[in-house]
């Protein structure tokens, strides 16, 4: 979104995270999620923080934020 004054540009994401059930108490917690770019409606499944970061970077570094 861009203000009419041109002072700043921004984009919005919705991130949903949940913990997958563990088979046993000794198993490490596994988190999964989805990330949605609000302006475009694009949604992606997330398996780790790096994947979330890459998804968000596609909208903040290589695309016009006015979309």
Backbone torsions as a table, in degrees:
resi	resn	phi	psi	omega
1	UNK	NA	142.5	179.6
2	UNK	-126.1	129.9	175.3
3	UNK	-68.1	150.2	-178.7
4	UNK	-63.3	-22.6	179.8
5	UNK	-80.3	-10.0	179.5
6	UNK	74.3	13.9	-176.6
7	UNK	-71.2	-33.9	-177.0
8	UNK	-153.6	160.3	174.4
9	UNK	-126.3	149.2	178.5
10	UNK	-153.2	167.8	176.7
11	UNK	-142.3	159.3	-173.3
12	UNK	-124.0	138.3	176.9
13	UNK	-126.3	146.9	168.7
14	UNK	-112.4	125.3	179.9
15	UNK	-118.8	125.3	177.2
16	UNK	-116.2	128.1	-179.8
17	UNK	-124.1	144.9	174.5
18	UNK	-146.6	157.7	178.9
19	UNK	-98.9	127.0	178.5
20	UNK	-70.9	146.7	177.0
21	UNK	-62.0	142.2	177.6
22	UNK	-93.8	144.3	177.3
23	UNK	-71.7	-33.4	176.4
24	UNK	-146.3	163.3	-178.7
25	UNK	-64.4	-23.6	-179.5
26	UNK	-76.7	-20.0	179.9
27	UNK	-68.7	142.6	177.7
28	UNK	-70.9	145.6	178.6
29	UNK	-63.9	138.1	177.9
30	UNK	-118.4	124.2	178.7
31	UNK	-104.7	141.1	175.9
32	UNK	-132.3	170.4	179.2
33	UNK	-174.7	-178.0	171.9
34	UNK	-133.1	148.9	174.7
35	UNK	-126.6	135.3	179.7
36	UNK	-123.6	129.8	171.4
37	UNK	-86.6	113.2	-170.2
38	UNK	-62.1	-45.3	-174.6
39	UNK	-62.5	-35.3	-177.6
40	UNK	-101.5	-20.2	-175.5
41	UNK	81.7	3.1	-179.9
42	UNK	-68.7	130.1	-179.3
43	UNK	-123.8	144.0	179.2
44	UNK	-139.1	139.6	173.0
45	UNK	-72.3	142.0	-175.7
46	UNK	-120.5	130.6	178.2
47	UNK	-110.6	-20.8	179.1
48	UNK	-158.4	171.9	-175.8
49	UNK	-64.2	-35.9	179.8
50	UNK	-63.5	-38.2	178.6
51	UNK	-65.8	-40.9	176.6
52	UNK	-62.1	-45.1	179.8
53	UNK	-60.2	-46.2	179.6
54	UNK	-61.2	-42.3	179.1
55	UNK	-60.5	-47.4	-178.7
56	UNK	-66.5	-34.3	179.2
57	UNK	-66.8	-29.3	178.6
58	UNK	-61.7	-27.8	-179.1
59	UNK	-96.7	-19.1	-175.8
60	UNK	-105.4	-14.5	-178.3
61	UNK	-116.1	-27.3	-172.3
62	UNK	-121.8	0.0	-178.4
63	UNK	-124.8	153.3	176.6
64	UNK	-68.6	124.3	-176.9
65	UNK	-73.1	-9.2	177.8
66	UNK	-76.5	-7.0	-176.2
67	UNK	-64.3	NA	NA
